[in-house]
Amino acid sequence: MNPIDPRPLYTRATEQAAALVKTVGPEHLAGPTPCSEFDVRTLLSHMVGGTLRIAVVGEGGDGLAVHPFAEGVGDDDWAAAYEEARARAVRAWEPDERMDATVRVPWGEVPGHAALSGYVMEIVTHTWDLAEALGGPYEFDPEPAEFALAVARRVLPDAERGTGGPFGSVREAAEGADVYGRLAAWLGREPLSRA
């Protein structure tokens, strides 16, 4: 069985992430996110750094040598930094042979399609995190999130997860949650309290 090509979904997911990043103002940067250890600035730094990491992987380099947080980005420069990283990653993964090449990512050596699928899950999740931090609601393309949720259920099937990893134990999604909310719940996230 041939896996679904993650490249079009990655492109769409990063385009909508880029559109959301453009709405972030300096007044948002110190605000909380669903990742308790990240404020908005740190989340943006991780979105840019993680995207640069998968770009380098797609280019055939050592992604693990890339710090997963961008440094030195000015408060008004996050949109440009993310767009530059995103465009580089999309270009890096254009060659078909990258889908079958064995690449090294933080969770091991995997075929390129599996690596990029993991990064679809990552950017879709962080797009939800950022939308939560900014207060939404936002209308997002459901297809990248449906793909990301399928990936998450396959690679993180256990409801209970230990501490120390990037994903907590599965939470119950809010009644009526869209696919982004269901993905967030599967990854142990919960919406920010607005009380």
C-alpha positions as CSV (number, residue, x, y, z in Angstrom):
1,M,0.0,0.0,0.0
2,N,1.4,3.4,-1.0
3,P,1.3,6.0,1.8
4,I,-0.5,9.3,1.1
5,D,1.8,11.9,-0.3
6,P,2.2,14.4,2.6
7,R,3.7,17.1,0.5
8,P,0.4,18.8,-0.7
9,L,-1.0,18.6,2.9
10,Y,2.3,20.0,4.3
11,T,2.1,22.9,1.9
12,R,-1.5,23.7,2.8
13,A,-0.8,23.4,6.5
14,T,2.2,25.7,6.3
15,E,0.2,28.3,4.2
16,Q,-2.5,28.5,6.8
17,A,0.1,28.7,9.6
18,A,1.8,31.5,7.7
19,A,-1.5,33.4,7.4
20,L,-2.0,33.0,11.2
21,V,1.5,34.1,12.1
22,K,0.9,37.3,10.1
23,T,-1.8,38.2,12.6
24,V,0.5,38.1,15.6
25,G,1.4,41.5,16.9
26,P,4.1,42.5,19.5
27,E,1.3,42.7,22.1
28,H,0.7,38.9,21.7
29,L,4.3,37.7,22.2
30,A,4.3,37.3,26.0
31,G,0.9,35.6,26.1
32,P,0.3,32.0,27.2
33,T,-0.2,29.1,24.8
34,P,-1.6,25.6,25.4
35,C,2.1,24.5,25.7
36,S,2.6,25.6,29.3
37,E,6.3,26.0,28.8
38,F,5.9,28.3,25.7
39,D,4.7,31.8,25.5
40,V,3.7,33.0,22.0
41,R,7.2,34.2,21.2
42,T,8.7,30.8,22.1
43,L,6.0,29.0,20.1
44,L,6.8,31.1,17.1
45,S,10.5,30.4,17.6
46,H,9.8,26.7,17.7
47,M,7.5,26.9,14.6
48,V,10.3,28.6,12.6
49,G,13.1,26.4,14.1
50,G,11.2,23.2,13.5
51,T,10.4,24.2,9.9
52,L,14.0,25.0,9.3
53,R,14.9,21.5,10.7
54,I,12.6,19.7,8.3
55,A,13.8,21.9,5.4
56,V,17.4,20.8,6.1
57,V,16.2,17.2,6.3
58,G,14.5,17.6,2.9
59,E,17.7,19.0,1.5
60,G,19.6,15.9,2.5
61,G,21.3,17.5,5.5
62,D,21.4,16.7,9.2
63,G,18.2,18.1,10.6
64,L,19.3,17.2,14.1
65,A,22.1,19.7,13.8
66,V,19.4,22.4,13.5
67,H,18.3,23.9,16.8
68,P,14.5,23.5,16.9
69,F,14.1,27.2,18.0
70,A,14.9,30.2,15.9
71,E,17.1,32.8,17.6
72,G,17.6,36.5,16.8
73,V,14.2,37.1,15.2
74,G,12.8,40.6,16.0
75,D,9.4,41.0,17.4
76,D,8.1,42.4,14.0
77,D,9.9,39.7,11.9
78,W,8.2,36.4,12.8
79,A,5.9,36.4,9.7
80,A,8.9,36.9,7.4
81,A,11.0,34.3,9.3
82,Y,8.3,31.7,9.1
83,E,7.5,32.4,5.5
84,E,11.2,32.0,4.5
85,A,11.5,28.7,6.4
86,R,8.2,27.4,5.1
87,A,9.1,28.2,1.5
88,R,12.5,26.5,1.9
89,A,10.9,23.4,3.4
90,V,8.3,23.1,0.6
91,R,11.1,23.5,-2.0
92,A,13.3,20.9,-0.3
93,W,10.6,18.2,-0.4
94,E,9.6,18.7,-4.1
95,P,11.8,15.9,-5.5
96,D,9.9,12.6,-5.5
97,E,13.0,10.7,-4.4
98,R,12.9,12.5,-1.0
99,M,9.8,10.5,-0.2
100,D,11.6,7.2,-0.1
101,A,15.0,8.4,1.1
102,T,15.9,7.4,4.6
103,V,16.2,10.5,6.7
104,R,17.1,11.2,10.4
105,V,14.6,13.1,12.5
106,P,14.3,13.3,16.3
107,W,12.2,10.1,16.5
108,G,14.6,8.0,14.5
109,E,15.6,7.0,10.9
110,V,12.5,6.8,8.7
111,P,11.5,7.2,5.1
112,G,11.1,10.8,4.0
113,H,7.3,10.4,3.6
114,A,7.1,9.4,7.3
115,A,9.3,12.3,8.4
116,L,7.3,14.9,6.5
117,S,4.0,13.3,7.7
118,G,5.3,13.9,11.3
119,Y,5.9,17.5,10.5
120,V,2.4,17.9,9.0
121,M,1.2,16.7,12.5
122,E,3.6,19.2,14.2
123,I,2.7,22.3,12.2
124,V,-1.1,21.6,12.3
125,T,-0.8,21.1,16.1
126,H,1.2,24.3,16.6
127,T,-1.3,26.2,14.3
128,W,-4.0,25.1,16.8
129,D,-1.7,26.2,19.7
130,L,-1.2,29.6,18.2
131,A,-4.9,30.0,17.3
132,E,-5.7,29.2,21.0
133,A,-3.2,31.7,22.2
134,L,-4.6,34.4,19.9
135,G,-8.2,33.7,21.0
136,G,-9.7,32.5,17.7
137,P,-12.1,31.3,16.5
138,Y,-10.5,30.6,13.2
139,E,-11.7,28.6,10.2
140,F,-9.0,26.2,9.1
141,D,-8.7,23.7,6.3
142,P,-9.8,20.4,7.9
143,E,-7.9,18.0,5.6
144,P,-4.4,18.6,7.0
145,A,-5.8,18.1,10.5
146,E,-7.6,14.9,9.5
147,F,-4.3,13.6,8.0
148,A,-2.4,14.7,11.2
149,L,-4.9,13.0,13.5
150,A,-4.5,9.8,11.5
151,V,-0.7,10.1,11.9
152,A,-1.0,10.8,15.6
153,R,-3.2,7.9,16.2
154,R,-0.8,5.6,14.3
155,V,2.4,6.8,15.9
156,L,1.0,7.6,19.4
157,P,-1.6,4.9,19.9
158,D,-1.4,4.7,23.7
159,A,-3.8,6.9,25.7
160,E,-1.4,7.1,28.6
161,R,2.0,8.7,27.9
162,G,4.8,9.3,30.3
163,T,6.1,12.7,31.3
164,G,9.0,14.3,29.6
165,G,7.9,14.0,26.0
166,P,6.3,16.6,23.9
167,F,2.8,15.0,24.1
168,G,0.7,14.4,27.2
169,S,-1.8,11.7,27.8
170,V,-4.9,11.7,25.6
171,R,-7.6,14.1,26.9
172,E,-11.3,14.0,26.1
173,A,-12.1,16.5,23.3
174,A,-14.7,19.1,24.0
175,E,-18.2,18.3,22.8
176,G,-18.5,19.5,19.2
177,A,-14.7,19.9,18.8
178,D,-13.6,20.2,15.2
179,V,-10.8,18.0,13.9
180,Y,-8.1,20.4,15.2
181,G,-9.6,20.2,18.7
182,R,-9.7,16.4,18.5
183,L,-6.1,16.3,17.4
184,A,-5.1,18.6,20.2
185,A,-6.9,16.4,22.7
186,W,-5.2,13.3,21.3
187,L,-1.9,14.9,21.9
188,G,-2.8,15.8,25.4
189,R,-3.5,19.5,24.9
190,E,-6.5,21.4,26.2
191,P,-7.9,24.8,25.2
192,L,-6.7,27.8,27.2
193,S,-9.1,28.9,29.9
194,R,-10.8,32.1,29.0
195,A,-12.3,32.6,32.4
